[in-house]
Amino acid sequence: MHIFEFSENNALEMIGGIIDATDYVDENTYANDEFTQFMKEALVNGPNGFFPSFDGGGALEWEIGSFDITAMAMNIGENEVGRNYNYFAGQIAYKLNTSWGEGNYRLIVDTTREDFKDEDGKDDERRLAALLSFDQQLGDIFSAFIPVGWQDDDPAIDYNALYSGGVNITGKWYGHKQANIVFGYAYLNGENDFDYSQVAEIYWRAVFNDYFAATADFQYMKDEFDTDDDEIEGIIGSIRLTAEFQVGKTFAAV
């Protein structure tokens, strides 16, 4: 990693090595980490964003004033059809400071080479998606977030659109500002065998210290299928314990 500082509010960061795409694009404050935030994939970097993790690549991140412009490329070892492929992503982000607090507004586009198959398994296609990812503080206690995205349906995919959002409530109102209660909902418009999916999740996270936390989590899920009008519906409850530490820019949790 190397940083070129041109002025106080103008810097270019260069990163290379084994990287995680979600460290550099779609860094939504409330929907970016499956270890400390939501458990459902639809509420953590939605499935139509296809953000790879821990493969070789590089990123350029240019921070100029309130804007953050990122470009990245990765080489991914193998996809679902057994092919090595290249991944590319770009993001334009704007940080807005208001009397309510900080907000982040992002436009992300990501794509690949033509190393994926279409629904019939015959033609080679590339994956292409565009996402809007917003998070905004609404005072000292409440925050809101809205990730929405659309994906090209030429390759074989499960969902072509994602519409989601939620509310974060900090524990400051009962004297534990590091704790939070979060609710999220996502609607995924289906492709191939799926008609649609709905996901709702609520969790309460209690933080014990800088390393350890516990989360009580409840999820609702409904999958509607195109094929024979079958559906799957259920509620899941769980308790999650995490131990977290930081290496460079990346957080790791177990």
C-alpha positions in Angstrom: 0.0 0.0 0.0 1.2 3.5 -0.8 -0.4 6.9 -0.3 0.3 10.0 -2.3 -0.8 13.1 -0.4 -1.2 16.1 -2.8 -2.8 18.4 -0.3 -4.8 18.2 2.9 -8.0 17.1 1.1 -6.5 15.4 -1.9 -4.8 12.0 -1.7 -4.4 8.9 -3.8 -4.0 5.5 -2.2 -2.7 2.4 -4.1 -3.3 -1.1 -2.8 -2.2 -4.5 -4.1 -2.1 -8.1 -2.9 -4.8 -10.4 -1.5 -7.8 -8.1 -1.1 -11.5 -8.0 -0.3 -13.7 -6.0 -2.7 -16.0 -4.9 0.0 -13.1 -3.0 1.7 -13.1 -0.6 -1.2 -16.6 -0.6 -2.8 -20.0 -0.5 -1.2 -18.7 0.1 2.3 -22.2 0.8 3.6 -21.9 1.7 7.3 -24.7 -0.6 8.3 -24.7 -3.3 5.7 -21.1 -4.4 4.9 -20.1 -7.1 7.4 -21.6 -10.5 7.8 -19.8 -11.1 11.1 -20.8 -8.0 13.1 -24.0 -6.8 11.2 -26.7 -8.7 9.3 -26.3 -12.5 8.7 -28.5 -12.7 5.6 -26.5 -12.2 2.4 -29.3 -10.1 0.8 -28.7 -7.4 3.5 -24.8 -7.6 3.4 -23.5 -6.5 0.0 -26.5 -7.9 -1.9 -26.1 -11.0 -4.0 -26.5 -9.1 -7.3 -23.3 -7.2 -6.4 -21.1 -10.3 -6.7 -18.2 -8.8 -4.6 -15.4 -11.3 -4.4 -13.1 -11.6 -1.4 -9.6 -12.6 -0.7 -8.2 -13.0 -4.2 -5.3 -11.3 -5.9 -5.8 -7.8 -7.2 -5.3 -4.1 -6.7 -7.2 -0.9 -6.1 -6.8 2.9 -6.5 -8.7 5.1 -4.2 -8.7 8.9 -4.8 -10.1 11.1 -2.0 -10.6 14.7 -3.1 -12.7 16.9 -0.8 -16.0 15.2 -0.1 -15.6 12.8 -3.0 -14.1 9.4 -3.0 -13.4 7.7 -6.4 -12.3 4.0 -6.5 -11.3 1.7 -9.2 -10.2 -1.9 -8.6 -9.4 -5.2 -10.5 -9.1 -8.7 -9.2 -8.3 -12.2 -10.6 -10.6 -14.8 -9.2 -9.5 -18.4 -9.1 -12.7 -20.1 -10.1 -16.4 -19.4 -10.6 -19.3 -21.7 -10.5 -18.5 -23.2 -13.9 -14.9 -23.8 -13.0 -13.3 -20.8 -14.8 -10.7 -18.3 -13.8 -12.0 -14.8 -14.4 -11.1 -11.1 -14.0 -13.3 -8.8 -11.9 -13.5 -5.0 -12.3 -15.3 -2.4 -10.2 -15.7 1.3 -9.9 -17.3 3.6 -7.3 -18.1 7.2 -6.9 -18.9 8.2 -3.4 -19.9 11.5 -1.8 -19.8 12.2 2.0 -22.4 14.7 3.1 -22.3 16.4 6.5 -25.5 17.9 7.8 -27.0 19.0 11.1 -28.4 15.4 11.4 -24.9 13.8 11.0 -22.8 12.1 8.4 -24.2 10.6 5.2 -22.5 8.5 2.5 -23.9 8.2 -1.0 -22.4 5.7 -3.5 -22.8 4.6 -7.1 -21.1 1.3 -7.8 -20.6 -0.6 -11.1 -18.9 -4.0 -11.3 -18.4 -6.4 -14.2 -16.3 -9.4 -15.3 -15.0 -11.0 -18.5 -17.2 -13.3 -20.5 -16.5 -16.3 -18.4 -20.0 -17.1 -17.2 -22.7 -19.2 -18.9 -26.2 -18.2 -19.9 -29.3 -19.9 -18.5 -29.1 -22.7 -21.1 -25.4 -23.3 -20.4 -24.4 -22.5 -24.0 -23.2 -18.9 -24.6 -20.5 -17.2 -22.7 -21.6 -14.0 -20.9 -20.1 -11.3 -18.7 -21.7 -10.3 -15.4 -22.6 -6.7 -15.0 -24.3 -4.9 -12.1 -25.0 -1.3 -10.9 -25.8 -0.4 -7.3 -26.8 2.6 -5.2 -25.7 2.3 -1.6 -26.7 5.1 0.9 -26.4 5.5 4.7 -27.4 8.6 6.6 -27.3 9.5 10.3 -30.6 11.0 11.6 -29.3 12.5 14.8 -27.5 10.8 17.7 -29.6 7.7 17.9 -31.2 6.9 14.5 -29.6 6.1 11.1 -31.1 4.8 7.9 -29.6 2.9 5.0 -30.8 2.0 1.5 -28.9 -0.4 -0.9 -30.6 -1.0 -4.2 -29.1 -2.7 -7.3 -29.8 -4.1 -10.7 -28.0 -6.9 -12.6 -27.8 -7.9 -16.3 -29.8 -11.1 -16.8 -27.8 -12.4 -19.8 -25.8 -14.8 -17.6 -27.5 -17.4 -15.4 -28.3 -15.6 -12.2 -30.8 -16.0 -9.3 -31.9 -12.4 -9.0 -31.9 -9.4 -11.3 -32.8 -6.6 -8.8 -32.5 -5.9 -5.2 -34.5 -3.3 -3.2 -33.5 -3.1 0.5 -33.2 -0.7 3.4 -33.3 -0.5 7.2 -32.9 1.5 10.4 -30.1 1.5 12.9 -30.8 2.5 16.5 -27.8 3.0 18.8 -27.9 2.0 22.4 -27.1 5.6 23.5 -30.8 6.0 24.6 -30.2 3.4 27.4 -26.6 4.3 28.2 -24.7 1.9 25.9 -23.7 3.8 22.8 -21.6 1.0 21.3 -24.7 -1.4 21.3 -27.3 -1.2 18.6 -30.6 -2.6 17.4 -31.0 -2.9 13.6 -33.9 -3.8 11.3 -33.5 -4.5 7.6 -35.8 -5.7 4.8 -34.9 -6.8 1.3 -37.0 -7.7 -1.8 -35.2 -9.6 -4.5 -36.7 -9.9 -8.0 -36.0 -13.4 -9.3 -34.6 -15.0 -12.4 -34.6 -18.6 -13.7 -36.2 -20.8 -11.0 -37.0 -17.9 -8.6 -40.0 -15.6 -8.8 -39.0 -13.5 -5.8 -37.5 -13.6 -2.3 -38.3 -11.5 0.7 -35.9 -11.2 3.7 -36.4 -9.4 7.0 -33.9 -9.4 9.8 -33.7 -7.7 13.2 -30.7 -8.0 15.6 -29.5 -6.6 18.9 -25.8 -6.4 19.3 -24.2 -5.9 22.7 -20.5 -4.9 22.8 -18.5 -6.1 25.8 -15.1 -4.4 24.9 -12.9 -3.6 21.9 -12.8 -7.3 20.9 -15.8 -9.2 22.1 -19.5 -8.8 21.2 -22.7 -10.9 21.2 -25.7 -10.6 18.8 -29.3 -11.9 19.3 -30.7 -12.3 15.7 -34.1 -13.1 14.2 -34.7 -13.6 10.5 -37.7 -14.1 8.3 -37.3 -15.5 4.8 -39.7 -16.4 2.0 -38.7 -17.8 -1.4 -41.3 -18.0 -4.2 -40.4 -20.3 -7.1 -41.5 -20.1 -10.8 -41.5 -23.8 -11.5 -44.4 -25.3 -9.6 -45.7 -22.6 -7.4 -43.8 -23.9 -4.4 -42.6 -21.6 -1.7 -40.3 -21.8 1.2 -41.0 -19.7 4.3 -39.5 -19.7 7.7 -38.2 -17.9 10.8 -34.7 -18.4 12.2 -33.4 -17.3 15.6 -29.8 -17.4 16.7 -27.1 -16.1 19.1 -23.8 -15.0 17.6 -20.6 -14.4 19.6 -17.7 -12.7 17.9 -14.0 -11.9 18.7 -12.7 -9.2 16.4 -9.3 -7.8 15.6 -7.9 -5.5 12.9 -5.0 -6.2 10.4 -4.3 -3.1 8.3 -7.6 -1.8 6.9 -9.3 -5.2 7.1 -11.2 -6.4 10.1 -11.3 -10.1 10.9 -13.8 -11.8 13.1 -14.4 -15.3 14.4 
